[in-house]
């Protein structure tokens, strides 16, 4: 089945059902996944990473070109390039989300460094959090090693999709193992953050308990000092 789509002038170009579905999937990926990540990153970190912006721009540039190329081969090439860029945008979302979660977890440890968290679930909380954090970090480390070997070039939006450098670039940035590692790391880091949220009440109780203990310690110290001073004053008075 061919769907005729209008382009510049009075010409028309045919899009197959498969091509239309691929383009629809790209839009869905942006609207349902990437846009939500962007909103989260903007809310939590107050930033909109330029890498994601560039990949989105490249994605929809290639989709736009589908309406100016007359042959099915050229349309397929442009859609393929767009799919790779939207996947790269998703990959960058995972990278930045992992970084955001890492900051959250580090801030948690820093805030509670003087609290004995082994009292939470008889120590199971710390064990699980440490285990999951290490698992996520291992995946990040492996992904970074893979990413080091990737070809990175500044893409010229006028570059033809048949250029050898561009094809090598597309193959490198869309390595399935790399994508899977970052996606997995993001999921595990998310579990860590969720775990902290679930244990918030228990952790907050320990914080209040520790704070009360500190206050009592300070009060005891003050009373002790006062007692010593009173004793000294009493001795002085007796000598007068």
BALOBA-1460 file (C-alpha; in Angstrom, 3 decimals):
// residues 240
<rec num="1" residu="x" x="0.000" y="0.000" z="0.000"/>
<rec num="2" residu="x" x="1.430" y="3.410" z="-1.000"/>
<rec num="3" residu="x" x="0.460" y="6.664" z="0.674"/>
<rec num="4" residu="x" x="0.942" y="9.796" z="-1.437"/>
<rec num="5" residu="x" x="2.374" y="12.688" z="0.502"/>
<rec num="6" residu="x" x="2.617" y="16.261" z="-0.866"/>
<rec num="7" residu="x" x="6.029" y="17.973" z="-0.953"/>
<rec num="8" residu="x" x="7.373" y="21.263" z="-2.307"/>
<rec num="9" residu="x" x="5.527" y="22.348" z="-5.441"/>
<rec num="10" residu="x" x="2.961" y="20.138" z="-7.094"/>
<rec num="11" residu="x" x="5.022" y="16.927" z="-6.893"/>
<rec num="12" residu="x" x="4.041" y="13.993" z="-4.739"/>
<rec num="13" residu="x" x="6.061" y="11.206" z="-3.190"/>
<rec num="14" residu="x" x="4.961" y="7.776" z="-2.099"/>
<rec num="15" residu="x" x="5.503" y="6.483" z="1.436"/>
<rec num="16" residu="x" x="4.980" y="2.804" z="2.146"/>
<rec num="17" residu="x" x="3.005" y="1.718" z="5.190"/>
<rec num="18" residu="x" x="6.236" y="0.441" z="6.723"/>
<rec num="19" residu="x" x="7.956" y="3.795" z="6.222"/>
<rec num="20" residu="x" x="5.021" y="5.657" z="7.727"/>
<rec num="21" residu="x" x="5.074" y="3.345" z="10.742"/>
<rec num="22" residu="x" x="8.811" y="3.874" z="11.254"/>
<rec num="23" residu="x" x="8.338" y="7.641" z="11.202"/>
<rec num="24" residu="x" x="5.408" y="7.319" z="13.625"/>
<rec num="25" residu="x" x="7.580" y="5.232" z="15.962"/>
<rec num="26" residu="x" x="10.219" y="7.959" z="15.977"/>
<rec num="27" residu="x" x="7.635" y="10.560" z="17.001"/>
<rec num="28" residu="x" x="6.270" y="8.225" z="19.688"/>
<rec num="29" residu="x" x="9.749" y="7.638" z="21.097"/>
<rec num="30" residu="x" x="10.257" y="11.372" z="21.374"/>
<rec num="31" residu="x" x="6.833" y="12.137" z="22.884"/>
<rec num="32" residu="x" x="6.507" y="9.200" z="25.294"/>
<rec num="33" residu="x" x="10.097" y="8.657" z="26.444"/>
<rec num="34" residu="x" x="12.555" y="11.414" z="25.594"/>
<rec num="35" residu="x" x="10.294" y="14.370" z="26.424"/>
<rec num="36" residu="x" x="9.596" y="12.925" z="29.894"/>
<rec num="37" residu="x" x="13.331" y="12.541" z="30.537"/>
<rec num="38" residu="x" x="13.890" y="16.137" z="29.451"/>
<rec num="39" residu="x" x="11.178" y="17.355" z="31.821"/>
<rec num="40" residu="x" x="12.712" y="15.390" z="34.698"/>
<rec num="41" residu="x" x="16.232" y="16.652" z="33.994"/>
<rec num="42" residu="x" x="14.991" y="20.221" z="33.758"/>
<rec num="43" residu="x" x="13.069" y="19.864" z="37.029"/>
<rec num="44" residu="x" x="15.766" y="18.112" z="39.068"/>
<rec num="45" residu="x" x="18.996" y="19.465" z="37.567"/>
<rec num="46" residu="x" x="17.679" y="22.644" z="35.962"/>
<rec num="47" residu="x" x="19.347" y="21.844" z="32.665"/>
<rec num="48" residu="x" x="18.526" y="20.705" z="29.147"/>
<rec num="49" residu="x" x="21.654" y="18.875" z="27.916"/>
<rec num="50" residu="x" x="22.840" y="20.213" z="24.565"/>
<rec num="51" residu="x" x="23.764" y="16.697" z="23.395"/>
<rec num="52" residu="x" x="20.117" y="15.639" z="23.539"/>
<rec num="53" residu="x" x="19.073" y="18.830" z="21.755"/>
<rec num="54" residu="x" x="21.525" y="18.172" z="18.938"/>
<rec num="55" residu="x" x="20.352" y="14.586" z="18.465"/>
<rec num="56" residu="x" x="16.694" y="15.654" z="18.366"/>
<rec num="57" residu="x" x="17.516" y="18.352" z="15.826"/>
<rec num="58" residu="x" x="19.370" y="15.828" z="13.658"/>
<rec num="59" residu="x" x="16.497" y="13.348" z="13.962"/>
<rec num="60" residu="x" x="13.849" y="15.685" z="12.655"/>
<rec num="61" residu="x" x="16.170" y="17.134" z="10.030"/>
<rec num="62" residu="x" x="16.414" y="13.679" z="8.484"/>
<rec num="63" residu="x" x="12.660" y="13.166" z="8.717"/>
<rec num="64" residu="x" x="12.155" y="16.495" z="6.956"/>
<rec num="65" residu="x" x="14.445" y="15.333" z="4.166"/>
<rec num="66" residu="x" x="12.141" y="12.380" z="3.523"/>
<rec num="67" residu="x" x="9.771" y="14.853" z="1.903"/>
<rec num="68" residu="x" x="12.384" y="16.106" z="-0.555"/>
<rec num="69" residu="x" x="13.915" y="12.841" z="-1.818"/>
<rec num="70" residu="x" x="12.117" y="11.183" z="-4.740"/>
<rec num="71" residu="x" x="13.148" y="7.524" z="-4.356"/>
<rec num="72" residu="x" x="12.338" y="4.841" z="-1.838"/>
<rec num="73" residu="x" x="16.038" y="4.153" z="-1.285"/>
<rec num="74" residu="x" x="16.730" y="7.744" z="-0.256"/>
<rec num="75" residu="x" x="13.664" y="7.815" z="2.002"/>
<rec num="76" residu="x" x="14.755" y="4.591" z="3.724"/>
<rec num="77" residu="x" x="18.238" y="6.005" z="4.242"/>
<rec num="78" residu="x" x="16.884" y="9.185" z="5.799"/>
<rec num="79" residu="x" x="14.508" y="7.278" z="8.091"/>
<rec num="80" residu="x" x="17.348" y="4.955" z="9.141"/>
<rec num="81" residu="x" x="19.515" y="7.960" z="9.988"/>
<rec num="82" residu="x" x="16.635" y="9.498" z="11.978"/>
<rec num="83" residu="x" x="16.140" y="6.229" z="13.885"/>
<rec num="84" residu="x" x="19.808" y="6.193" z="14.815"/>
<rec num="85" residu="x" x="19.737" y="9.749" z="16.061"/>
<rec num="86" residu="x" x="16.582" y="9.252" z="18.132"/>
<rec num="87" residu="x" x="18.238" y="6.200" z="19.654"/>
<rec num="88" residu="x" x="21.309" y="8.304" z="20.417"/>
<rec num="89" residu="x" x="19.063" y="10.916" z="22.042"/>
<rec num="90" residu="x" x="17.577" y="8.160" z="24.196"/>
<rec num="91" residu="x" x="21.080" y="6.977" z="25.060"/>
<rec num="92" residu="x" x="22.045" y="10.491" z="26.152"/>
<rec num="93" residu="x" x="18.890" y="10.624" z="28.275"/>
<rec num="94" residu="x" x="20.018" y="7.469" z="30.085"/>
<rec num="95" residu="x" x="23.510" y="8.913" z="30.568"/>
<rec num="96" residu="x" x="22.265" y="12.157" z="32.102"/>
<rec num="97" residu="x" x="19.634" y="10.377" z="34.184"/>
<rec num="98" residu="x" x="22.336" y="8.081" z="35.585"/>
<rec num="99" residu="x" x="24.436" y="11.123" z="36.446"/>
<rec num="100" residu="x" x="21.455" y="12.746" z="38.146"/>
<rec num="101" residu="x" x="20.726" y="9.618" z="40.191"/>
<rec num="102" residu="x" x="24.395" y="9.348" z="41.150"/>
<rec num="103" residu="x" x="24.299" y="12.902" z="42.519"/>
<rec num="104" residu="x" x="21.137" y="12.075" z="44.477"/>
<rec num="105" residu="x" x="22.693" y="8.981" z="46.052"/>
<rec num="106" residu="x" x="25.932" y="10.805" z="46.919"/>
<rec num="107" residu="x" x="23.945" y="13.626" z="48.499"/>
<rec num="108" residu="x" x="22.036" y="11.038" z="50.531"/>
<rec num="109" residu="x" x="25.237" y="9.506" z="51.904"/>
<rec num="110" residu="x" x="26.721" y="12.907" z="52.645"/>
<rec num="111" residu="x" x="23.610" y="14.003" z="54.523"/>
<rec num="112" residu="x" x="23.524" y="10.831" z="56.630"/>
<rec num="113" residu="x" x="27.239" y="10.158" z="57.111"/>
<rec num="114" residu="x" x="26.892" y="10.498" z="60.896"/>
<rec num="115" residu="x" x="23.799" y="8.305" z="61.103"/>
<rec num="116" residu="x" x="24.133" y="4.578" z="61.755"/>
<rec num="117" residu="x" x="21.950" y="3.261" z="58.940"/>
<rec num="118" residu="x" x="22.610" y="-0.359" z="59.889"/>
<rec num="119" residu="x" x="19.553" y="-0.013" z="62.142"/>
<rec num="120" residu="x" x="17.325" y="0.189" z="59.041"/>
<rec num="121" residu="x" x="15.992" y="-3.307" z="58.306"/>
<rec num="122" residu="x" x="18.739" y="-4.848" z="60.432"/>
<rec num="123" residu="x" x="21.384" y="-3.742" z="57.946"/>
<rec num="124" residu="x" x="19.615" y="-5.080" z="54.849"/>
<rec num="125" residu="x" x="18.938" y="-1.566" z="53.561"/>
<rec num="126" residu="x" x="22.632" y="-0.658" z="53.353"/>
<rec num="127" residu="x" x="23.541" y="-4.031" z="51.858"/>
<rec num="128" residu="x" x="20.930" y="-3.716" z="49.115"/>
<rec num="129" residu="x" x="21.739" y="-0.077" z="48.386"/>
<rec num="130" residu="x" x="25.489" y="-0.763" z="48.196"/>
<rec num="131" residu="x" x="24.952" y="-3.833" z="46.015"/>
<rec num="132" residu="x" x="22.679" y="-2.070" z="43.540"/>
<rec num="133" residu="x" x="24.866" y="1.034" z="43.399"/>
<rec num="134" residu="x" x="27.924" y="-1.090" z="42.616"/>
<rec num="135" residu="x" x="26.016" y="-3.035" z="39.944"/>
<rec num="136" residu="x" x="24.970" y="0.194" z="38.239"/>
<rec num="137" residu="x" x="28.481" y="1.645" z="38.452"/>
<rec num="138" residu="x" x="29.979" y="-1.531" z="36.956"/>
<rec num="139" residu="x" x="27.691" y="-1.172" z="33.953"/>
<rec num="140" residu="x" x="28.612" y="2.501" z="33.598"/>
<rec num="141" residu="x" x="32.329" y="1.655" z="33.710"/>
<rec num="142" residu="x" x="31.927" y="-1.044" z="31.071"/>
<rec num="143" residu="x" x="29.831" y="1.272" z="28.885"/>
<rec num="144" residu="x" x="32.458" y="4.023" z="29.129"/>
<rec num="145" residu="x" x="35.129" y="1.600" z="27.943"/>
<rec num="146" residu="x" x="33.005" y="0.684" z="24.926"/>
<rec num="147" residu="x" x="32.132" y="4.326" z="24.286"/>
<rec num="148" residu="x" x="35.835" y="5.242" z="24.226"/>
<rec num="149" residu="x" x="36.296" y="3.271" z="21.029"/>
<rec num="150" residu="x" x="33.356" y="4.885" z="19.276"/>
<rec num="151" residu="x" x="33.973" y="7.264" z="16.413"/>
<rec num="152" residu="x" x="32.859" y="10.759" z="17.369"/>
<rec num="153" residu="x" x="32.598" y="13.466" z="14.703"/>
<rec num="154" residu="x" x="30.806" y="16.768" z="14.467"/>
<rec num="155" residu="x" x="27.950" y="16.040" z="12.124"/>
<rec num="156" residu="x" x="27.319" y="18.533" z="9.357"/>
<rec num="157" residu="x" x="23.582" y="18.567" z="8.731"/>
<rec num="158" residu="x" x="24.319" y="18.770" z="5.007"/>
<rec num="159" residu="x" x="26.351" y="15.561" z="5.103"/>
<rec num="160" residu="x" x="24.942" y="12.919" z="2.775"/>
<rec num="161" residu="x" x="23.750" y="9.720" z="4.426"/>
<rec num="162" residu="x" x="25.831" y="7.688" z="1.981"/>
<rec num="163" residu="x" x="29.144" y="9.173" z="3.196"/>
<rec num="164" residu="x" x="31.428" y="6.550" z="4.726"/>
<rec num="165" residu="x" x="32.230" y="8.683" z="7.794"/>
<rec num="166" residu="x" x="28.558" y="9.211" z="8.538"/>
<rec num="167" residu="x" x="27.768" y="5.518" z="8.204"/>
<rec num="168" residu="x" x="30.642" y="4.650" z="10.559"/>
<rec num="169" residu="x" x="29.401" y="7.298" z="12.986"/>
<rec num="170" residu="x" x="25.887" y="5.885" z="12.954"/>
<rec num="171" residu="x" x="27.089" y="2.320" z="13.501"/>
<rec num="172" residu="x" x="29.288" y="3.361" z="16.418"/>
<rec num="173" residu="x" x="26.816" y="5.470" z="18.378"/>
<rec num="174" residu="x" x="24.062" y="2.879" z="18.115"/>
<rec num="175" residu="x" x="25.991" y="-0.078" z="19.436"/>
<rec num="176" residu="x" x="23.331" y="-2.260" z="21.036"/>
<rec num="177" residu="x" x="25.608" y="-3.406" z="23.873"/>
<rec num="178" residu="x" x="26.408" y="0.193" z="24.791"/>
<rec num="179" residu="x" x="22.742" y="1.165" z="24.760"/>
<rec num="180" residu="x" x="21.761" y="-1.856" z="26.854"/>
<rec num="181" residu="x" x="24.432" y="-1.110" z="29.477"/>
<rec num="182" residu="x" x="23.336" y="2.493" z="29.987"/>
<rec num="183" residu="x" x="19.671" y="1.500" z="29.999"/>
<rec num="184" residu="x" x="20.356" y="-1.197" z="32.583"/>
<rec num="185" residu="x" x="22.436" y="1.192" z="34.708"/>
<rec num="186" residu="x" x="19.605" y="3.725" z="34.645"/>
<rec num="187" residu="x" x="17.077" y="1.109" z="35.764"/>
<rec num="188" residu="x" x="19.293" y="-0.019" z="38.655"/>
<rec num="189" residu="x" x="20.030" y="3.544" z="39.780"/>
<rec num="190" residu="x" x="16.283" y="4.212" z="39.690"/>
<rec num="191" residu="x" x="15.774" y="1.224" z="41.980"/>
<rec num="192" residu="x" x="18.357" y="2.713" z="44.382"/>
<rec num="193" residu="x" x="16.534" y="6.034" z="44.515"/>
<rec num="194" residu="x" x="13.190" y="4.254" z="44.984"/>
<rec num="195" residu="x" x="14.711" y="2.188" z="47.801"/>
<rec num="196" residu="x" x="15.821" y="5.354" z="49.602"/>
<rec num="197" residu="x" x="12.347" y="6.848" z="49.194"/>
<rec num="198" residu="x" x="10.663" y="3.708" z="50.551"/>
<rec num="199" residu="x" x="12.864" y="3.755" z="53.647"/>
<rec num="200" residu="x" x="12.497" y="7.479" z="54.232"/>
<rec num="201" residu="x" x="10.360" y="7.132" z="57.380"/>
<rec num="202" residu="x" x="12.772" y="4.712" z="59.040"/>
<rec num="203" residu="x" x="15.771" y="6.837" z="58.093"/>
<rec num="204" residu="x" x="14.068" y="10.022" z="59.282"/>
<rec num="205" residu="x" x="13.331" y="8.353" z="62.627"/>
<rec num="206" residu="x" x="17.044" y="7.591" z="63.065"/>
<rec num="207" residu="x" x="17.935" y="11.164" z="62.164"/>
<rec num="208" residu="x" x="15.554" y="12.523" z="64.807"/>
<rec num="209" residu="x" x="16.806" y="9.972" z="67.328"/>
<rec num="210" residu="x" x="20.419" y="10.935" z="66.649"/>
<rec num="211" residu="x" x="19.541" y="14.621" z="66.898"/>
<rec num="212" residu="x" x="17.801" y="14.077" z="70.251"/>
<rec num="213" residu="x" x="20.792" y="12.106" z="71.502"/>
<rec num="214" residu="x" x="23.127" y="14.934" z="70.481"/>
<rec num="215" residu="x" x="20.935" y="17.443" z="72.268"/>
<rec num="216" residu="x" x="20.926" y="15.344" z="75.427"/>
<rec num="217" residu="x" x="24.687" y="14.981" z="75.225"/>
<rec num="218" residu="x" x="25.116" y="18.732" z="74.888"/>
<rec num="219" residu="x" x="22.660" y="19.329" z="77.738"/>
<rec num="220" residu="x" x="24.521" y="16.869" z="79.981"/>
<rec num="221" residu="x" x="27.790" y="18.563" z="79.147"/>
<rec num="222" residu="x" x="26.352" y="21.972" z="79.971"/>
<rec num="223" residu="x" x="24.871" y="20.722" z="83.254"/>
<rec num="224" residu="x" x="28.231" y="19.181" z="84.088"/>
<rec num="225" residu="x" x="30.025" y="22.469" z="83.484"/>
<rec num="226" residu="x" x="27.417" y="24.330" z="85.532"/>
<rec num="227" residu="x" x="27.847" y="21.822" z="88.353"/>
<rec num="228" residu="x" x="31.605" y="22.310" z="88.354"/>
<rec num="229" residu="x" x="31.216" y="26.103" z="88.369"/>
<rec num="230" residu="x" x="28.738" y="25.940" z="91.258"/>
<rec num="231" residu="x" x="31.154" y="23.769" z="93.163"/>
<rec num="232" residu="x" x="34.018" y="26.193" z="92.568"/>
<rec num="233" residu="x" x="31.860" y="29.128" z="93.629"/>
<rec num="234" residu="x" x="30.878" y="27.256" z="96.803"/>
<rec num="235" residu="x" x="34.527" y="26.600" z="97.651"/>
<rec num="236" residu="x" x="35.429" y="30.256" z="97.064"/>
<rec num="237" residu="x" x="32.573" y="31.413" z="99.293"/>
<rec num="238" residu="x" x="33.703" y="29.113" z="102.097"/>
<rec num="239" residu="x" x="37.158" y="30.648" z="102.011"/>
<rec num="240" residu="x" x="35.850" y="34.197" z="102.230"/>
